């Protein structure tokens, strides 16, 4: 019985630790998502201000 209680205590501690890790990672992912969005927006504005209007995704590769 004591062995089971000890295992439950260890598992409970592990669940709490993993929960903390997941919560921290959720915050980091949200921050990184906002930063990527900002960078994409800045790059779009920079491309639009250059006047060329060429979208890199629509360009033909050099081997064509």
C-alpha positions as CSV (number, residue, x, y, z in Angstrom):
1,X,0.0,0.0,0.0
2,X,2.8,2.4,0.9
3,X,4.5,1.7,-2.5
4,X,1.3,2.7,-4.3
5,X,1.0,5.9,-2.3
6,X,4.6,6.7,-3.1
7,X,4.0,6.1,-6.8
8,X,0.9,8.2,-6.8
9,X,2.8,11.0,-5.0
10,X,5.5,10.9,-7.7
11,X,3.0,10.8,-10.5
12,X,1.1,13.7,-9.0
13,X,4.4,15.7,-8.8
14,X,5.2,14.8,-12.4
15,X,1.8,15.9,-13.6
16,X,2.2,19.2,-11.8
17,X,5.6,19.8,-13.3
18,X,4.4,18.9,-16.8
19,X,1.5,21.2,-16.4
20,X,3.8,24.1,-15.5
21,X,5.9,23.3,-18.6
22,X,2.9,23.2,-20.9
23,X,1.6,26.5,-19.4
24,X,5.0,28.2,-20.0
25,X,5.2,26.8,-23.5
26,X,1.7,28.1,-24.3
27,X,2.9,31.6,-23.4
28,X,6.0,31.3,-25.4
29,X,4.1,30.0,-28.5
30,X,1.6,32.9,-28.2
31,X,4.6,35.4,-28.0
32,X,6.3,33.8,-31.0
33,X,3.1,33.8,-33.0
34,X,2.6,37.5,-32.3
35,X,6.2,38.2,-33.4
36,X,5.9,36.2,-36.6
37,X,2.7,38.0,-37.4
38,X,4.4,41.4,-36.8
39,X,7.3,40.4,-39.0
40,X,5.1,39.2,-41.8
41,X,3.1,42.5,-41.6
42,X,6.3,44.5,-41.7
43,X,7.7,42.6,-44.7
44,X,4.4,43.0,-46.5
45,X,4.5,46.7,-45.9
46,X,8.2,46.9,-47.0
47,X,7.4,45.0,-50.2
48,X,4.4,47.2,-50.9
49,X,6.5,50.4,-50.4
50,X,9.2,49.2,-52.9
51,X,6.7,49.7,-55.7
52,X,7.8,46.6,-57.6
53,X,4.8,44.6,-56.5
54,X,6.5,41.3,-57.3
55,X,5.3,38.5,-55.1
56,X,8.2,36.1,-54.5
57,X,5.8,33.1,-54.3
58,X,4.6,33.8,-57.9
59,X,8.0,34.2,-59.5
60,X,9.2,31.5,-61.8
61,X,12.3,29.6,-60.6
62,X,15.5,30.4,-62.5
63,X,15.6,27.0,-64.2
64,X,12.5,27.7,-66.3
